[in-house]
Every structure is written in C-alpha cells, then in structure tokens.
Amino acid sequence: MRSARSAPRERRGRLSRRFLALLAVLTLPLTGLVALAGPAQAAESATATYTKGADWGTGFDAKWTVTNTGTTTITSWTLEWDFPAGTSVTSHWDARVTSSGNHWTARNTAWNGTIAPGASVSFGFNGSGGGSPSGCLLNGRACDGTGQPGLGAPGGLTSDQVGENTVRLRWNAASGDVRDYQVLRDGRAVATTTATTHTDTGLSAGTSYTYTVVARDANGRTGPASSPLTVRTTGGGGQQPPGDHVNLGYFTEWGVYGRNYHVKDIVDSGTAEQLTHINYAFGNVQNGECTIGDSYAAHDRFYSAAESVSGQADTWDNGALRGNFNQLRQLKEMYPHIKVVWSFGGWTWSGGFGDAMRDPQRFAQSCYDLVNDPRWAGVFDGIDLDWEYPNACGLGCDSSGPEVFEDMMRAFRGAFGDQLVTAAITADASEGGKIDAADYAGGAQYADHLAVMTYDFFGAWATAGPTAPHSPLTAYNGIPQQGFNSEAAIDRLVAQGVPPEKLLLGIGFYGRGWNGVTQAAPGGSASGPAPGTYEQGIEDYKVLAERCPPTGTIAGTAYAHCGNQWWSYDTPATIAGKMDWALNEGLGGAFFWELSGDTADGDLAHAIGAGLG
C-alpha cells in the first residue's frame, strides 16, 4: 500500500539540487545579440554580445562576449544588465557575478581583464527563468555601441526611517549624466528630486508599500529602475496576531534555489499577516543527533538590500548571520506574533529517528543545542519532529514499538522546557494502519500541537489510476481506500485520546495528477503521472489555477479535467469549507505544505486565515 505521506517534502529538496546540476551540463545553440557601448576612455571602444544557448523552459545557459573594437588595450571591464523578475543567474564561470535584486553585475577575473585591440573574452552562466537582458552597460556606458553616456540603475535602495505615515528612502547614485530621480510608489511616480534621499508622506498606518527609483537625464529619458523595496509602515494594528487558531506554513530550505522563493516573498505576498507559525524544513537526523541540512542556504547566503526583509544588505563581518536564518530573524522583528520552529526529518530524512531514539535524552539535547545555537539566537521558538513514521513504514521501515512516539515527545519536552515542541504525524486511518501503529495520544500530552498530514492519500504512484483527490475531507462512494480521508484521520486520533484542540488540519498547496485520462469524474483510468514542473504527477497550485482550473468538487476538495490530464487540489473555496469543518470539530487550526506553491498574492494562505477567523 502506498504511504499516505509522499513526495512533496524532502524529495523536492533533492529534485531542486538535481535541477541545479542539470542546468550546468545542458548546452544547445540559440543566439540573441545585445550590443554594448565602449568603456569610458575616449580612445577605447568595445562591444558585448549576449549569446543564449539551451533553453528548457525553466532554465537556460548563456554567455557574454566582450570584444575590444578600439585601438588601445582594455585593462579591466565591468558589465551590467537587468533581468526581468523571475529570471536569474544560478551559476557562472570566468567572471565575478553579483546581483542586487534584478540588476546583475559581472566583473573580469584576474586572467581575462586585459583585452588587446581586436581580441575578445567571454564568460558564461546558467540561469533560471526565461527573460532576456536589458538596460545593459559596459564600464558605465550605454548599450548601443556608440560610447554615448547612458544611465544606470540607482543601487542600494533602502529605508532608514519608518513611521505610521512616513517612509524615508535612501539610494546610491546612478551612473551616467543624471539630471534628477523619480520615486515611484507601487508603480506610480510620487516625487522628483535631485538628491539621493526622499521622505514619502501621507501614508496609511500598518500598510505595505513597494518603492522603486529611476534616474533621468537632461532630455527627460529614464534609465533602468532600481530593485524594488517593500516597506511596511508602523501602527494600524495590522501586525497583531491573526487569531486564536494556528495558521502554520512550511518554508523549505532548498526553495531559495530552483524555486527562487525567499523569506521576503512571505512579506510581499501579504502572507506574513496571516501566519501564526512557520516551520523551517528541514534539519537532518544523523548518528543520533540533529544536524543542519544545507548550511549555505541556512546561515551563509548573502542577501542584498533589495532581497532582504528589512531592506538592509547582509554583511561579510566575521560571525555575522546571513542566509534564511537572518531573514527569519528580520521577519520576526517585523511580525513579532509569528513563531518560527525548526523542523527535522521529513520524507527523506526520517531514517535516523529509530537509531536516535535508542538514547532519547542525548537525541533531544543535541537538537536543543542546535536549535538554540548562539549564532542564531532568537530565530527559533522550538522544534518540530517530522518522523515518517514511528513504528511503521515510510521511505524505510521502523519497528521501535508503539510507545516510541510518546518516549520521543517526553524527552524533547524535558530538553526544550517551555519552548514549542510539535510533530507532524500520519493521517493513515485505515484499519491497522499507521495511526494504530503508534501511541499518538501518549505523545500529545507533551506536544503543543500535532500537524496531521491530511494530503497525499492518492496519487499517480498508482499509474493506472483510479483517479482520486489526494486530499479528500470525507469519504465518498468509490474512494480507493477506506480510512484515507481527513475526517477519518481526525476521528481515529481523537478516539485514541488526542485532544482535538491539539490537532491541525493539513492543506496541500499543490495538486496531484494523472495523464491519459478521458473520464472527467474521479475514478477514471490513466496511463501514468501528469507532467509537472519539478516532478511528474505533482504541480503547484499557482500553476494549476491558471493551466487547469477546477471542473468539479468531491469530498470537500476540487478536481480538474483538462485535455487528457486529471488533477486534484484545494482552492480558496474548498479551503473555506475545510476551515469551517475544522472549527466545528474543535481543532486547533490548520497548516500547509508549503509556502512557495501559493500565488504571488498568497490566495490560499489568506483563505486559511479568513476561514479560521
């Protein structure tokens, strides 16, 4: 029997890493040209040519070639360009490439800075997204090959003073012959100034605004825009806790790579105002202890001012915290009601739990020491244990005995004291299934809440079907497996003795689908999994809502038949119904996997927040 808790967690991290590796090896010819102006020296002349290679939809490879078309030797070069939102450089070679938001800068290395007359040098990179470069400059000159002065984008846009009704902005001067700057708020020009500062007034308290700045020359022509900066004014009551019920979202550590999803996106989408908790996924369990999953993403990746929650760039100071952890710290400063919990395990990294539980106290203490490491003091409010599954089979099998879950939760409560101790648990309510395999009631007495993974009941691992919703709220006629629905899972846990107020209902921010399906209603046959962006048979809600909108509902969730594909997923409307059900059952709230699957406006997270009240 297929596990009710399947791929979308740690396997996605593994797929993201495979995806990045794939970007580095694919190469096919496809060329586009962009001419760049010569460097600032009057006797020098140069152009740059952009050549795009392979393009496989979500990524591509490309290179720039700088050619000395003048009569004197060029001793160094700096190339700048803008990519549209969603397009970025993921790896590069033969140049030092940095970015500030959507603005990219490449500088020569020690071995290719000197270019003799008539000679050329190149550097290459892999990218994600499908955009083309614009606003390019070579040594500060315009990109038309004439050597005429051009305008660069203002850099380092930040806010150094925020009030209830005012925001003070600062930025670095743009290159070129600048007459003045225009300040745009939410895409509309609100001020013109010759300074590199501006105070915007007349704003609403507790409201988010997005700013950009452009330079203008003597003829009124504008250069490329700065990277956007989102600022929230103080007051207004907008940052108060959203309610008495838990609204918890998972943030994936590896999402900063192929998915290009960062903590700042939680703010920009308005989702931060809806959340009560964030689970940071995942830490690993190795050799009886908790360990970091990806240290670079966790606490070392550099975030520019434009990428950062606070609008302040990271520093390279010795011991300075960077990466996701620093961004989460900034998020908590802006939204102090949000609790951040470090989650360990997941589908792929659950294999170490059984061995670790041979010495529960050592295991728990190692996790406490890592979660509360002084390097990221104050970031985390506790720990989440995502063991899939105690005394049952997931990716591997465990035979520790039904009491192991209670033993684990007791040990972690003893180590973590009044910090949060939570767990993600199975929703398999079949007779003799995974809920029956462990004493979840015994463990619940030591837990702040238990997140019941009421999704992935059905999917295209059953390649021939029958098609079925992966997250049914209730049973229905023709359901492929009895006990595989949310209502059955909650009822079985409550019957075991788990207090309902400690249970959270799970929502998937993705769909599962089959290919080769002719029947619109559930229960049809199929030929295999439907294609997905990162993995066959699975796709984000934000993609499916546009590509394959719902054609019906069953058991409290939606399904869609488009062409020969059949998908099931939750929508804002079905989430509203599920939240009503959760409140009627006296549950503690809801949680979802995971943030990057939502729309840019956070439609699903807002639906959970509105439904919970």
HELIX and SHEET records of a PDB file:
HELIX    1   1 GLU A   10  LEU A   23  1                                  14    
HELIX    2   2 GLU A  253  VAL A  256  5                                   4    
HELIX    3   3 VAL A  263  ASP A  268  1                                   6    
HELIX    4   4 THR A  271  GLU A  273  5                                   3    
HELIX    5   5 SER A  295  HIS A  299  1                                   5    
HELIX    6   6 GLY A  323  MET A  334  1                                  12    
HELIX    7   7 PHE A  353  ALA A  356  1                                   4    
HELIX    8   8 PRO A  360  VAL A  371  1                                  12    
HELIX    9   9 PRO A  374  TRP A  376  5                                   3    
HELIX   10  10 VAL A  404  PHE A  416  1                                  13    
HELIX   11  11 LYS A  434  ALA A  437  1                                   4    
HELIX   12  12 TYR A  440  ALA A  444  1                                   5    
HELIX   13  13 SER A  486  GLN A  496  1                                  11    
HELIX   14  14 PRO A  500  LYS A  502  5                                   3    
HELIX   15  15 TYR A  541  ARG A  547  1                                   7    
HELIX   16  16 PRO A  572  ASN A  584  1                                  13    
HELIX   17  17 LEU A  595  GLY A  597  5                                   3    
HELIX   18  18 ASP A  603  LEU A  612  1                                  10    
SHEET    1   A 4 ALA A  46  ASP A  55  0                                        
SHEET    2   A 4 GLY A  59  ASN A  68 -1                                        
SHEET    3   A 4 SER A 120  SER A 128 -1                                        
SHEET    4   A 4 SER A  88  TRP A  93 -1                                        
SHEET    1   B 4 ARG A  96  SER A 100  0                                        
SHEET    2   B 4 HIS A 103  ARG A 107 -1                                        
SHEET    3   B 4 THR A  78  ASP A  82 -1                                        
SHEET    4   B 4 SER A 134  LEU A 138 -1                                        
SHEET    1   C 3 GLY A 155  VAL A 162  0                                        
SHEET    2   C 3 VAL A 167  ASN A 172 -1                                        
SHEET    3   C 3 THR A 197  ASP A 200 -1                                        
SHEET    1   D 4 ARG A 188  THR A 193  0                                        
SHEET    2   D 4 ASP A 180  ARG A 185 -1                                        
SHEET    3   D 4 SER A 208  ARG A 216 -1                                        
SHEET    4   D 4 LEU A 229  ARG A 232 -1                                        
SHEET    1   E 9 GLU A 289  THR A 291  0                                        
SHEET    2   E 9 HIS A 277  GLN A 286 -1                                        
SHEET    3   E 9 VAL A 246  THR A 252  1                                        
SHEET    4   E 9 GLY A 589  TRP A 593  1                                        
SHEET    5   E 9 LEU A 503  GLY A 508  1                                        
SHEET    6   E 9 HIS A 449  VAL A 452  1                                        
SHEET    7   E 9 LEU A 420  ILE A 425  1                                        
SHEET    8   E 9 GLY A 382  ASP A 386  1                                        
SHEET    9   E 9 LYS A 339  GLY A 345  1                                        
SHEET    1   F 3 GLY A 528  PRO A 529  0                                        
SHEET    2   F 3 TYR A 510  ASN A 515 -1                                        
SHEET    3   F 3 ILE A 538  ASP A 540 -1                                        
SHEET    1   G 5 GLY A 528  PRO A 529  0                                        
SHEET    2   G 5 TYR A 510  ASN A 515 -1                                        
SHEET    3   G 5 GLN A 565  TYR A 569 -1                                        
SHEET    4   G 5 THR A 557  CYS A 562 -1                                        
SHEET    5   G 5 GLY A 552  ILE A 554 -1                                        
END                                                                             
